[in-house]
Amino acid sequence: MTTLLAVRSPVAGVVIDVTEIPDPVFSAGLVGPGAAVAPDPEAGGTAVAPIDGRLVKLHPHAFVVAADDGRAVLVHLGIDTVELHGAGFVLHATEGARVTAGQPVVGWDPSVVRAGGRSPVVPVVALDAEAASLGDVAPVGAKLTTSDVLFTIA
């Protein structure tokens, strides 16, 4: 029996419906099932590791943390932010490093993303997972901090 993996919110903010993500790749679940958070502009701009594991991919706008059992979570900081080429993002970790849930990974400013005409919404996706494996998804409208569980993966 697989233990549940608690995925914490990587940013403080409000849970939005996945279908409201302004990118069809995420809103249709093409990357995988998950949830999304609209960042709180008052909370500061640090994205943290949502689970314990290894940073298997790290870009200024996105990162993937894989747990020791292979389950992995993608955090994407805003929509179309790859087009910013790293402007407005500061890496606080290195690819391949071990991280613990809550550890700062990327510094960013959602207001800069917004000012650049992009959405600061943060999709959080369970990679290589079935939608049915997600549980305990935080309800739409819930205000979360980075210590709150966004969803679990079976």
C-alpha positions in Angstrom: 0.0 0.0 0.0 1.3 3.4 -1.0 1.4 6.1 1.6 -0.2 9.4 0.8 2.2 12.1 -0.2 1.2 15.5 1.1 1.9 18.3 -1.4 2.1 21.7 0.3 1.3 25.0 -1.4 4.6 26.4 -2.9 3.3 29.9 -2.5 0.9 31.7 -0.2 -2.4 32.6 -1.9 -5.9 31.5 -2.9 -6.8 28.2 -4.5 -8.4 28.6 -7.9 -10.2 26.1 -10.1 -7.7 24.3 -12.4 -10.0 25.1 -15.3 -9.4 28.8 -14.6 -5.7 28.5 -15.4 -5.2 30.7 -18.5 -3.2 28.0 -20.3 -4.9 25.0 -21.9 -2.0 22.7 -21.2 -2.5 23.1 -17.4 -6.3 23.8 -17.4 -7.0 20.6 -19.3 -4.7 18.5 -17.2 -2.4 17.6 -20.1 0.7 17.8 -17.9 -1.0 15.9 -15.1 -3.6 16.4 -12.4 -3.1 19.1 -9.8 -4.3 22.4 -8.4 -3.5 26.1 -8.8 -2.8 29.0 -6.5 -3.3 32.7 -7.2 -0.4 34.2 -5.2 -1.1 36.6 -2.4 0.5 39.9 -3.4 1.1 40.8 0.2 2.9 37.5 1.1 6.2 38.2 -0.6 7.6 36.3 -3.6 9.3 33.1 -2.5 8.3 29.7 -3.9 9.1 26.8 -1.7 9.5 23.1 -2.2 6.1 21.5 -1.9 7.5 18.1 -0.9 10.7 16.6 0.4 12.9 15.2 -2.4 15.4 16.1 -5.0 15.2 19.1 -7.4 15.3 17.1 -10.7 14.6 20.2 -12.8 15.1 23.8 -12.0 14.4 26.8 -14.2 13.8 30.4 -13.0 10.1 30.0 -13.8 9.5 26.4 -12.9 10.9 23.4 -11.0 10.2 19.7 -10.3 10.8 18.0 -7.0 10.8 14.2 -7.0 10.2 12.3 -3.8 12.4 9.3 -3.0 9.7 6.9 -4.2 9.6 8.6 -7.6 6.5 10.6 -7.3 7.2 14.1 -8.6 5.6 17.5 -8.5 5.9 20.4 -11.0 5.6 24.0 -9.8 5.2 26.5 -12.6 5.5 30.2 -11.4 3.0 32.0 -13.6 1.9 31.5 -17.1 4.2 32.1 -20.1 6.9 33.2 -17.7 9.5 31.3 -19.7 9.3 34.2 -22.0 10.8 36.4 -19.3 14.1 34.5 -19.7 14.7 34.6 -15.9 14.1 38.3 -15.4 12.5 38.8 -12.0 13.4 35.4 -10.7 16.2 34.5 -8.3 17.2 30.8 -7.7 17.7 29.9 -4.0 18.6 26.2 -4.8 20.5 24.2 -7.4 19.3 21.5 -9.7 20.0 18.1 -8.2 20.0 19.4 -4.6 17.9 17.7 -1.9 15.2 19.9 -0.5 12.7 19.7 2.3 9.0 20.9 2.1 9.0 24.6 2.8 12.6 25.2 1.8 12.9 28.3 -0.5 13.6 27.3 -4.1 12.9 30.4 -6.3 12.4 34.1 -5.4 10.0 35.9 -7.7 7.7 38.9 -7.8 4.2 38.1 -9.0 3.5 41.8 -9.5 6.4 42.0 -12.1 4.8 39.0 -13.9 1.4 40.8 -13.9 3.0 44.0 -15.1 4.5 42.1 -18.0 1.0 41.1 -19.1 1.2 37.5 -17.8 -0.8 35.6 -15.2 1.0 35.0 -11.9 -1.2 31.9 -11.3 0.9 29.0 -10.0 -0.1 25.5 -11.3 1.1 22.6 -9.1 1.0 19.3 -10.9 1.5 15.7 -9.9 3.6 14.4 -12.8 3.0 10.9 -14.2 -0.1 10.5 -12.0 -3.7 9.6 -12.6 -6.4 12.1 -11.7 -7.8 9.5 -9.3 -4.6 9.4 -7.3 -5.2 13.0 -6.1 -7.0 13.5 -2.8 -7.6 16.1 -0.1 -7.5 18.9 -2.7 -7.9 22.2 -1.0 -11.2 23.8 -1.9 -11.4 26.6 -4.4 -11.3 29.9 -2.6 -9.2 28.6 0.3 -6.5 30.8 1.5 -3.3 28.9 2.0 0.2 29.5 3.4 3.2 27.5 2.4 2.7 25.2 5.3 -0.8 24.2 4.2 -1.5 21.0 2.2 -2.7 21.8 -1.4 -3.5 18.1 -2.2 -2.3 14.6 -1.6 -1.0 12.0 -4.0 -1.8 8.3 -3.5 
